[in-house]
């Protein structure tokens, strides 16, 4: 499948300290594909000045404000906004690629290119943490062991689902109802619907996104909660 354009959605709740780095990485990834890429930042009940970044990254970065306090609703609002813009141009949704990451994450230069060239209906990547300065070596080892031990389907690749690193065809996204307004697990819920309907899901362990090692994440049962749980099994953060 050849795509004519792409939409990247980044939900953010009081992420001013991280958002600039995230956006710069997404713009690099966008420059590595040969089609137009719209980036939509969804500012969800932000009170930290994140909105001041609007207009600093060019016309292809759009800022949308919502008051949902819900990551699933924020992701959904971002893609609904992207759809409204492209509908005005009578775009063929089968030729639009959607991707999403998180404001505390940074994508690699080939992030979009690898997704769009996969030939799959959905692509799921993994995450990596590069800054462990607040954690002991034993805590990090426990996390790595727990992450690698995540159950997977035989022959289906890794077993992780991260809203910080996933993409899908636009027409398939809308056919499956899009993101539900869930405070946690909105990504897992969407993947389940793709799996249940027999869509081709590429679980690419080589597609990695750098994310933060905080244990006070915005989603109650998101990556930060997994990180905290895996590290506290025999001790905790240093």
C-alpha positions as CSV (number, residue, x, y, z in Angstrom):
1,X,0.0,0.0,0.0
2,X,1.3,3.5,-0.9
3,X,0.2,6.3,1.4
4,X,-0.4,9.9,0.3
5,X,-0.1,11.5,3.7
6,X,0.2,10.8,7.4
7,X,-1.2,12.1,10.7
8,X,0.7,11.9,14.0
9,X,-1.2,12.5,17.3
10,X,0.5,13.4,20.5
11,X,-1.7,13.7,23.7
12,X,-0.2,16.0,26.4
13,X,-1.2,16.8,29.9
14,X,1.1,19.3,31.5
15,X,4.1,18.2,29.5
16,X,5.8,21.5,28.6
17,X,9.2,20.2,29.7
18,X,9.1,17.2,27.4
19,X,6.9,18.4,24.5
20,X,9.5,20.4,22.6
21,X,11.9,17.4,22.4
22,X,9.1,15.1,21.4
23,X,8.0,17.4,18.6
24,X,11.5,17.9,17.2
25,X,11.9,14.2,17.0
26,X,8.5,13.7,15.2
27,X,9.4,16.5,12.7
28,X,12.6,14.7,11.9
29,X,10.7,11.5,11.3
30,X,8.2,13.4,9.2
31,X,11.1,14.8,7.1
32,X,12.2,11.2,6.3
33,X,9.0,10.2,4.4
34,X,8.1,11.6,1.0
35,X,4.5,12.6,1.9
36,X,3.0,15.4,3.9
37,X,2.7,14.8,7.6
38,X,0.3,16.6,9.9
39,X,1.2,16.5,13.6
40,X,-1.7,17.2,16.0
41,X,-0.8,18.0,19.6
42,X,-3.8,17.5,21.9
43,X,-3.4,19.6,25.0
44,X,-5.7,17.9,27.6
45,X,-6.5,20.2,30.5
46,X,-3.0,21.7,30.5
47,X,-2.1,24.4,33.0
48,X,1.7,24.6,32.6
49,X,2.1,26.8,29.5
50,X,2.2,24.0,26.9
51,X,-0.2,26.1,24.8
52,X,2.6,28.7,24.4
53,X,4.4,26.3,22.1
54,X,1.6,26.7,19.5
55,X,2.9,28.4,16.3
56,X,6.6,27.6,17.0
57,X,6.9,24.5,14.9
58,X,5.4,25.5,11.5
59,X,2.1,25.1,9.8
60,X,2.2,21.3,9.8
61,X,1.9,21.1,13.6
62,X,-1.5,21.8,14.9
63,X,-2.5,22.4,18.6
64,X,-5.9,21.4,19.8
65,X,-7.1,22.0,23.4
66,X,-9.6,19.7,25.2
67,X,-10.6,19.3,28.8
68,X,-11.1,15.5,29.0
69,X,-8.4,14.5,31.5
70,X,-8.4,11.2,29.7
71,X,-5.7,9.9,27.3
72,X,-8.1,7.8,25.2
73,X,-10.4,10.8,24.6
74,X,-7.3,12.9,23.8
75,X,-6.0,10.5,21.2
76,X,-9.4,10.2,19.7
77,X,-9.8,14.0,19.5
78,X,-6.5,14.3,17.7
79,X,-7.4,11.8,15.0
80,X,-10.9,13.3,14.7
81,X,-9.3,16.7,14.1
82,X,-6.9,15.3,11.5
83,X,-9.8,13.7,9.8
84,X,-11.8,16.9,9.7
85,X,-8.9,18.7,8.0
86,X,-8.3,16.0,5.4
87,X,-12.1,15.5,4.8
88,X,-12.1,19.1,3.5
89,X,-9.6,17.9,0.9
90,X,-11.7,14.8,0.0
91,X,-8.9,12.5,0.9
92,X,-9.0,8.7,0.4
93,X,-8.6,7.3,4.0
94,X,-7.2,4.1,2.7
95,X,-4.1,6.1,1.6
96,X,-3.6,7.9,5.0
97,X,-1.4,6.5,7.7
98,X,-2.1,7.3,11.4
99,X,0.6,7.2,14.1
100,X,0.6,8.2,17.8
101,X,3.2,8.7,20.4
102,X,3.4,10.4,23.9
103,X,4.7,13.8,24.9
104,X,7.4,12.3,27.2
105,X,8.8,10.2,24.3
106,X,11.1,10.7,21.4
107,X,10.8,8.8,18.2
108,X,13.7,7.8,15.9
109,X,14.2,9.2,12.4
110,X,12.8,6.1,10.7
111,X,9.8,5.8,12.9
112,X,7.2,6.8,10.4
113,X,9.0,5.3,7.4
114,X,9.2,1.9,9.0
115,X,5.6,1.9,9.9
116,X,4.4,3.0,6.5
117,X,6.5,0.5,4.7
118,X,5.4,-2.5,6.8
119,X,2.5,-3.5,4.6
120,X,0.4,-4.1,7.8
121,X,-2.9,-2.7,9.0
122,X,-1.3,-1.8,12.3
123,X,2.3,-1.6,13.6
124,X,3.2,-2.0,17.3
125,X,6.7,-1.0,18.5
126,X,8.5,-1.2,21.8
127,X,9.9,1.4,24.1
128,X,13.4,2.0,25.6
129,X,14.6,4.0,28.6
130,X,18.0,5.7,28.2
131,X,18.1,7.8,31.4
132,X,18.1,5.6,34.5
133,X,20.0,8.1,36.8
134,X,17.4,7.9,39.5
135,X,17.4,4.1,39.7
136,X,19.7,1.5,41.1
137,X,21.3,-1.1,38.8
138,X,19.3,-3.9,40.5
139,X,16.0,-2.0,39.8
140,X,16.9,-1.5,36.2
141,X,17.8,-5.2,35.9
142,X,14.4,-6.2,37.3
143,X,12.6,-3.9,34.9
144,X,14.5,-5.3,31.9
145,X,13.7,-8.9,32.9
146,X,10.0,-8.1,33.4
147,X,9.8,-6.3,30.1
148,X,11.5,-9.1,28.2
149,X,9.3,-11.7,29.9
150,X,6.0,-10.1,28.6
151,X,3.9,-12.9,27.1
152,X,3.6,-13.0,23.3
153,X,1.6,-14.8,20.7
154,X,3.6,-17.6,19.0
155,X,5.2,-16.3,15.8
156,X,3.5,-12.9,16.3
157,X,6.5,-10.8,17.6
158,X,6.7,-9.0,20.9
159,X,3.9,-8.9,23.4
160,X,3.8,-5.2,24.2
161,X,1.3,-2.5,23.4
162,X,2.4,1.1,23.8
163,X,0.4,4.2,22.9
164,X,3.8,5.8,22.6
165,X,4.7,3.7,19.6
166,X,1.9,2.5,17.3
167,X,0.5,3.3,13.9
168,X,-2.4,2.1,11.7
169,X,-4.2,2.7,8.5
170,X,-6.7,5.5,8.8
171,X,-9.6,3.5,7.1
172,X,-9.0,0.6,9.4
173,X,-8.9,2.8,12.5
174,X,-12.3,4.3,11.7
175,X,-13.7,0.9,10.7
176,X,-12.8,-0.4,14.2
177,X,-14.3,2.6,16.1
178,X,-11.1,4.4,17.0
179,X,-9.8,5.0,20.5
180,X,-12.3,4.7,23.3
181,X,-12.3,7.3,26.1
182,X,-10.4,5.1,28.5
183,X,-8.2,6.6,31.2
184,X,-5.8,3.6,30.7
185,X,-5.6,0.8,28.2
186,X,-7.0,2.7,25.3
187,X,-4.2,1.3,23.2
188,X,-4.7,-2.3,24.3
189,X,-8.4,-2.0,23.6
190,X,-7.8,-0.8,20.0
191,X,-5.3,-3.5,19.3
192,X,-7.7,-6.2,20.6
193,X,-10.3,-5.0,18.1
194,X,-7.8,-5.2,15.2
195,X,-6.7,-8.7,16.3
196,X,-10.3,-9.9,16.8
197,X,-11.2,-8.9,13.2
198,X,-8.2,-10.6,11.7
199,X,-6.4,-7.4,10.7
200,X,-2.6,-7.8,10.0
201,X,-0.8,-6.5,13.1
202,X,3.0,-6.2,12.8
203,X,4.6,-6.4,16.2
204,X,8.0,-5.0,15.4
205,X,10.6,-5.4,18.1
206,X,13.1,-3.3,16.1
207,X,10.8,-0.3,16.1
208,X,11.8,1.5,19.3
209,X,10.8,4.8,20.9
210,X,12.7,6.4,23.7
211,X,10.5,7.2,26.7
212,X,10.9,8.6,30.2
213,X,11.6,6.5,33.3
214,X,9.1,8.2,35.6
215,X,6.8,6.4,37.9
216,X,4.1,9.1,38.1
217,X,2.6,8.6,34.7
218,X,-0.5,10.3,33.4
219,X,-2.4,7.1,32.7
220,X,-3.2,5.1,35.9
221,X,-2.2,1.7,34.3
222,X,0.2,2.9,31.6
223,X,3.9,2.3,31.1
224,X,4.9,4.2,34.3
225,X,2.7,1.9,36.3
226,X,4.3,-1.1,34.7
227,X,7.7,0.4,35.4
228,X,6.9,1.0,39.0
229,X,5.5,-2.4,39.6
230,X,8.3,-4.3,38.0
231,X,10.9,-2.3,39.9
232,X,9.2,-2.7,43.3
233,X,9.0,-6.5,43.3
234,X,12.3,-6.8,45.1
235,X,13.1,-3.3,46.2
236,X,12.3,-0.3,44.2
237,X,13.9,2.8,42.8
238,X,17.1,4.1,44.3
